[in-house]
Amino acid sequence: MELGGQQKIRCDRTGLIAEIEFKTKPMFGGDVNKIKGCIRSIKDESKVFYTFEGKWDEVITMKDSRGVRLC
């Protein structure tokens, strides 16, 4: 069994929200353990500082707002 869905983690101290989507495996083909998300400002949710995606049990790639890969 695999669980999926979205989570928001809010930090009032830093003023940031992390939005994480845990993706489920498609019916035919595809991978398991995939995630995708972003880190935004609490005050202006349209302002995205970082995006990330990958597999939570392998490698997650993070990019800044300009699209520059960080790790």
C-alpha positions as CSV (number, residue, x, y, z in Angstrom):
1,M,0.0,0.0,0.0
2,E,1.2,3.5,-0.8
3,L,-0.1,6.7,0.7
4,G,-0.1,10.1,-1.1
5,G,-1.3,13.6,-0.6
6,Q,-0.3,17.1,0.2
7,Q,1.1,18.6,3.4
8,K,1.9,22.2,4.4
9,I,4.4,23.0,7.1
10,R,4.3,26.5,8.4
11,C,7.0,28.3,10.4
12,D,6.0,31.6,11.9
13,R,9.5,32.3,13.2
14,T,11.0,32.2,9.6
15,G,7.9,33.4,7.8
16,L,8.0,30.4,5.4
17,I,5.6,27.7,4.3
18,A,6.8,24.3,2.9
19,E,4.3,22.7,0.6
20,I,5.0,19.0,-0.1
21,E,3.1,16.7,-2.4
22,F,3.7,12.9,-1.9
23,K,2.8,11.4,-5.3
24,T,1.4,7.9,-5.7
25,K,2.5,5.4,-8.3
26,P,0.3,5.5,-11.4
27,M,-1.8,2.4,-12.2
28,F,0.5,1.3,-15.0
29,G,4.3,2.0,-14.9
30,G,5.9,4.9,-13.1
31,D,7.9,5.2,-9.9
32,V,7.1,5.1,-6.2
33,N,8.2,7.4,-3.4
34,K,8.1,10.6,-5.5
35,I,7.7,14.1,-4.0
36,K,7.4,17.6,-5.3
37,G,7.0,20.9,-3.6
38,C,8.1,24.4,-2.9
39,I,9.0,26.8,-0.1
40,R,7.0,30.1,-0.1
41,S,6.6,33.2,1.9
42,I,3.7,33.2,4.5
43,K,3.0,36.9,3.8
44,D,3.0,36.6,0.0
45,E,2.2,33.0,-1.1
46,S,2.8,33.8,-4.7
47,K,6.5,34.4,-3.9
48,V,8.3,31.1,-4.3
49,F,11.9,30.9,-2.9
50,Y,12.7,27.3,-3.7
51,T,11.2,24.3,-5.6
52,F,12.2,20.7,-5.1
53,E,11.3,17.3,-6.5
54,G,12.6,13.7,-6.6
55,K,12.3,10.5,-4.6
56,W,12.3,10.8,-0.8
57,D,14.2,7.6,-0.4
58,E,16.9,8.5,-3.0
59,V,17.7,12.0,-4.4
60,I,15.8,15.3,-4.1
61,T,16.8,18.2,-6.4
62,M,16.3,21.7,-5.1
63,K,16.3,24.9,-7.3
64,D,16.1,28.6,-6.3
65,S,13.5,31.0,-7.8
66,R,15.8,31.6,-10.8
67,G,15.9,27.9,-11.6
68,V,19.5,27.5,-10.4
69,R,20.1,24.0,-9.0
70,L,21.3,24.1,-5.4
71,C,21.7,20.5,-4.5
